[in-house]
Amino acid sequence: MFGWITEWAFHVHLLMAISWIGGSVFMFVLGVTLRDKKAQQEVYPHVGPIFGWFEVAALVTLLATGFILGVKYNLFTLLMHPNGTEISHALMMKVILVAILTVATIIHFVIAYRTNGKERTRKEQLLSRSSSMLIFILNLFVMHYAIVMRDIL
């Protein structure tokens, strides 16, 4: 009955990963190049909420399709009982990185949502920027381990 879900899970997972990482790269480039405070105040209140909700939907979809793929390929057994193989290592690293990435995304989203259009405190600014940078960097490592796993599977 749900066979079509597992058949499409990889394609949906890949599409959401492209969207997630591409969006992350775009926002990183925007943040680095848009240095004028006035320009930031004009752009971020409009782009931020659209991007933020899209990224939340993409992350939830990635987690759901990742779970489906984990079931399909019996990866949860391997996760609970690592055997020292390359796939075991890649899976463990990807799961750890995705967990950290998810927490960083929640932190960043909550701060961005609460302070949209408002002045941020020094602490909020530090947490927002550092979580954003962490998300950007972790995306590259998650993508690496995803490629390693796909090559093996």
HUWO-V815238 format. One record per pair of residues at least 6 apart in sequence whose ideal C-beta (glycine too) atoms are under 8 Angstrom apart, sorted by the first residue. I is the first residue (numbers start at 1). J is the second residue. D is the distance in whole Angstrom. If there is no record, write none. Layout:
BEGIN
i->I j->J d->D
i->I j->J d->D
END
This chain:
BEGIN
i->5 j->68 d->6
i->6 j->68 d->6
i->6 j->69 d->8
i->6 j->71 d->8
i->6 j->72 d->5
i->9 j->65 d->5
i->9 j->68 d->4
i->9 j->69 d->5
i->9 j->72 d->7
i->10 j->65 d->8
i->10 j->69 d->6
i->12 j->61 d->7
i->12 j->65 d->5
i->13 j->61 d->8
i->13 j->62 d->6
i->13 j->65 d->4
i->13 j->66 d->6
i->13 j->69 d->6
i->16 j->58 d->5
i->16 j->61 d->5
i->16 j->62 d->5
i->16 j->65 d->7
i->17 j->62 d->6
i->17 j->143 d->7
i->17 j->146 d->7
i->19 j->54 d->7
i->19 j->58 d->5
i->20 j->55 d->7
i->20 j->58 d->5
i->20 j->59 d->7
i->20 j->62 d->6
i->20 j->139 d->7
i->21 j->139 d->5
i->21 j->143 d->6
i->23 j->51 d->6
i->23 j->54 d->7
i->23 j->55 d->6
i->23 j->58 d->7
i->24 j->55 d->8
i->24 j->135 d->6
i->24 j->136 d->5
i->24 j->139 d->5
i->25 j->136 d->7
i->25 j->139 d->8
i->27 j->51 d->6
i->27 j->132 d->7
i->28 j->132 d->7
i->28 j->133 d->8
i->28 j->136 d->5
i->30 j->43 d->7
i->30 j->47 d->8
i->31 j->129 d->8
i->31 j->132 d->7
i->34 j->40 d->6
i->34 j->43 d->6
i->44 j->116 d->8
i->45 j->116 d->6
i->45 j->117 d->5
i->48 j->112 d->6
i->48 j->116 d->6
i->49 j->113 d->8
i->49 j->116 d->6
i->52 j->109 d->6
i->52 j->112 d->6
i->52 j->113 d->7
i->55 j->105 d->7
i->55 j->109 d->8
i->56 j->105 d->8
i->56 j->109 d->6
i->59 j->102 d->7
i->59 j->105 d->6
i->63 j->98 d->8
i->63 j->102 d->7
i->66 j->98 d->7
i->69 j->75 d->7
i->70 j->76 d->5
i->70 j->79 d->7
i->73 j->153 d->6
i->75 j->91 d->6
i->78 j->87 d->7
i->78 j->88 d->6
i->78 j->91 d->6
i->79 j->91 d->6
i->79 j->92 d->7
i->79 j->95 d->6
i->82 j->88 d->4
i->82 j->89 d->8
i->82 j->91 d->8
i->82 j->92 d->6
i->86 j->148 d->7
i->86 j->152 d->6
i->87 j->148 d->8
i->87 j->149 d->6
i->87 j->152 d->5
i->87 j->153 d->7
i->90 j->145 d->5
i->90 j->148 d->4
i->90 j->149 d->5
i->90 j->152 d->7
i->91 j->145 d->8
i->91 j->149 d->6
i->93 j->141 d->8
i->93 j->145 d->5
i->94 j->142 d->6
i->94 j->145 d->4
i->94 j->146 d->6
i->94 j->149 d->7
i->97 j->138 d->5
i->97 j->141 d->5
i->97 j->142 d->5
i->97 j->145 d->7
i->98 j->142 d->6
i->100 j->134 d->8
i->100 j->138 d->6
i->101 j->134 d->8
i->101 j->135 d->6
i->101 j->138 d->5
i->101 j->139 d->7
i->101 j->142 d->6
i->104 j->131 d->4
i->104 j->134 d->5
i->104 j->135 d->5
i->104 j->138 d->7
i->105 j->131 d->8
i->105 j->135 d->6
i->107 j->127 d->6
i->107 j->131 d->5
i->108 j->127 d->8
i->108 j->128 d->6
i->108 j->131 d->4
i->108 j->132 d->6
i->108 j->135 d->6
i->111 j->120 d->7
i->111 j->124 d->5
i->111 j->127 d->6
i->111 j->128 d->5
i->111 j->131 d->8
i->112 j->128 d->6
i->115 j->124 d->6
i->115 j->128 d->8
i->120 j->128 d->7
END
